[in-house]
């Protein structure tokens, strides 16, 4: 029996979560695995334009991880006789024609027609609204004894059925370049690459033309965070651990914000996500488990043997944001000598090359010159070298770009939601 390995790009939570899963499909058929339809369909109770994503798996080794599914017909049938039609937007994303939010007590069924085949989900209902009672951060040690900051939420749902929670988050942090300087380089005479002995290139310092000291970076979570209050006497679940960051994590160096998104899932969807999560945290999926095929709740009624990946669920959704400052919890600022993994004390002074301004050249001098570094946008000006410079050095000390230019790590556009 031949084992074929395929990589599937799961954006299982439409715009919120992406992770790459690898599966073994054991089958006697030569081409099974590639071309499997992947359906990402979680609609929420929030009034808005709902989104569904469709794609096809591709064989491992292809240039892309998945192929968007286009020209499909997508709709959701509601038990109150409403039909929600979705139209193709881009890259396999289908958006509802008008805004709506799922309602309690109403049945919902997903129907898809694509490539001459039909696909239908099981009937799903909203399990209950999602409520974040509180979001807070505490300083302390994690299970490994590392000091840091932990973000918690207290969760609840008014409905007895709404006890299965999933979380994603967006974190935004302030970046302040620790070795920022108001000057930047401008090349006034470029290097003649046709002349290996050219020593007439030159640069000058000018005022920076944009904000490069203070920036912001926003990233999304990439893990499956689940929790449940099933089996408890209350649908409330307190102190759900969302995020831990070590005390020397540069993301919390100044000011940090996290937007926690909470979803209330059906038990069947929660179980499906638990299964995916158990594979996602394995160091080696294929050696740890042999899942075969993880089916969801969507089938081809005309060909029950066809494999379909993904799940359709109707979820309660809410979100809540938290801000905190590093110095509200720590007495001393973080050390910035190493900043996001970059050594910011390692000054160096490459030749321009310019025979009038550089130090003496000898055999063995570094071949990469200041002009090269500038063109790669890899460095920033830091200080002036001695005059004249030492052997093999130029007139300027420089550092790697993240030390003095925050746009190497984020955007200089302040987010609309940001509060200092």
Beta strands, then each sheet from edge to edge (+ up, - down):
strand 1: 3-10
strand 2: 19-26
strand 3: 37-44
strand 4: 51-59
strand 5: 66-68
strand 6: 73-78
strand 7: 83-90
strand 8: 93-96
strand 9: 108-114
strand 10: 117-121
strand 11: 131-141
strand 12: 147-156
strand 13: 164-176
strand 14: 183-189
strand 15: 202-207
strand 16: 214-220
strand 17: 225-228
strand 18: 237-246
strand 19: 255-265
strand 20: 298-299
strand 21: 308-325
strand 22: 338-339
strand 23: 342-343
strand 24: 379-384
strand 25: 396-400
sheet 1: 2+ 1- 4+ 3- 21- 19+ 13- 16+
sheet 2: 2+ 1- 4+ 5-
sheet 3: 2+ 1- 4+ 8- 7+ 6- 9+ 10- 20+
sheet 4: 2+ 1- 4+ 3- 21- 19+ 13- 17+
sheet 5: 11+ 12- 18+
sheet 6: 14+ 15-
sheet 7: 22+ 23-
sheet 8: 24+ 25-
end
